[in-house]
Amino acid sequence: MSPAAILQVSCVQLHWAGSLERNLERALHYIRLAADAGSRVVLFPEANLTGYYFPEVVGLDPKEVERALDRTCRAAAQAGIWAIVGALKKTRDRFLNLSHVISPAGAVVYEYAKVHLAGRDEKAYCRGGDKLALFEIDGIPSTLVICRDGRHPELYRIPAMAGAKILFHPSCSSDEIEAVVWKRTSGRAQQPAGPTTGIFHCVANTVGQSPDGKQSSSGQSFIREPSGLPLAEAGYYQEEMITAVLDLDRADRGYALDSLDAPPFLRSRWESMIADVKARAGIKPE
């Protein structure tokens, strides 16, 4: 299959502390909306199905979470588009913070577990993943990071060296109110990957307050082209969907590829890491 020359992507910005039932309803609504808008891919925020509010998440029935994921898969198949959705999954010992890549056939074809955990609750209840993401959407090499992972550029630069042209970045930048205001005013919730890597960067973030009113989230989902310029941006407070068309010829991965050549003494190390990333890319997080 020849990779597509363009790709229309929608990013959905949602409340981070909703119930499983509401979260599922919102996911199904926006899958239909993205398909109606002509998008081929719809990206949802970090843990959008379960929510990221741990006092509620830890009490969820894992079977209900699986049923919500299955229903989302059926919706993607009915709409005929790719959907990237998130959930906190209970394992034999702790939780994994997962992104599930669902194909237009309705199958989960790729899963990535967040590597760098953030916040007291996530560190208390979760363990990090042990691979970098490398997969294809309609033949287009792509990669994934989740929220805090974006602060660690090796997680997407090495996949870019390996061929990835798009970084999908589900996020939930929930924090105390003062920290959220700082993130907004400094533009530090998510940093665009394009200017240092040469790939597209699609962020789906969260909005809203926690039930106890102590935390909020910074919003500002975006779709940025490899220069770092915005193609679409969301607001601070509201749930919404943003959409843009990606001209994939612009994702030349130039800055990442330059790092392969200079300084020369690092090239063999980069090549070794690329080989390791490719070898581990298909491992299912457990």
C-alpha positions, 0 to 999 in steps of 0.5 A, a space after each residue: 500500500 502506497 502511503 497517502 500524500 495528505 491526511 486529514 486529522 481531527 483532535 478532540 479536547 475533552 473534560 478529564 474527570 468524567 464518568 466512564 459512561 459520559 466519556 464513552 458517549 463523548 468518544 462515540 459522538 466525536 468519532 461520528 463528527 470527525 468522520 462527517 468532517 472528512 477526517 481519516 484519523 481522530 485523536 482523543 486525550 490521554 485516558 479519555 475513556 476511563 478519565 484521569 481522575 484516579 479516585 474514580 478510576 481505581 474503582 472502575 470494573 475492568 470488564 466495563 472498561 473493556 466493553 467501552 473500548 469494544 464499543 469504541 472499536 465498533 464505532 470506528 468501524 461504522 465510521 470507517 476512520 482511525 481512532 486513537 483512544 486512551 484508557 487506564 488499564 488494570 494489570 496484574 500488579 498496577 495500572 498502565 496508561 495506554 493509547 489504543 490505535 483502532 483501525 477503520 476495520 474496528 480492530 486495535 492494531 497498536 498499543 503504547 504505554 506511557 513511559 514517563 509518569 507524572 503526578 502523585 496519583 499516577 506514580 502511585 498507581 501506574 508503572 511505565 511502559 518499555 518501548 517507543 511507538 512506531 506504527 503506520 496509519 494508511 501506510 504513513 509511519 507514525 509515532 505516539 507519546 502520552 502527555 509528560 512523554 513529550 518532555 523527553 524528545 528522544 521518545 519521538 526523535 528516534 522514531 522520526 529517525 526511523 521514518 515517523 512523519 507524524 507525532 500523535 500526542 494525547 495529553 491531560 495536563 491537569 495540575 493545581 490551578 497556579 501550575 495550569 495558569 503558568 503552563 498557559 501563560 508560558 506555553 509550556 503545556 506541550 512544546 511543538 516537536 516540528 522545529 527540532 525534528 521535522 514532523 507533524 505534531 497533533 495534540 489532544 489535551 483536556 479541559 475542566 476541573 476535578 470534582 474537588 475543585 483543586 485541579 484544572 487542565 490547560 486545554 490548548 490542543 493543537 495541530 502543528 506542521 513541521 515548521 512549528 506553525 499552527 494549523 489548528 488550535 483549541 481554547 483554554 476551557 471548552 470541549 471541542 474538536 479541531 481539524 487540519 489537513 497534513 501535507 505529508 511532503 512537508 514532513 521531511 524529518 530533516 532535523 532528526 536525520 541531520 542528527 544521524 550524520 553529525 557528530 559522526 561518533 554518535 551515528 553508530 549509537 543512533 543506528 543501534 537505538 533505531 534497530 532496538 526501537 523497531 525490534 520492540 515496536 510491536 511488543 504488546 504492553 502487559 
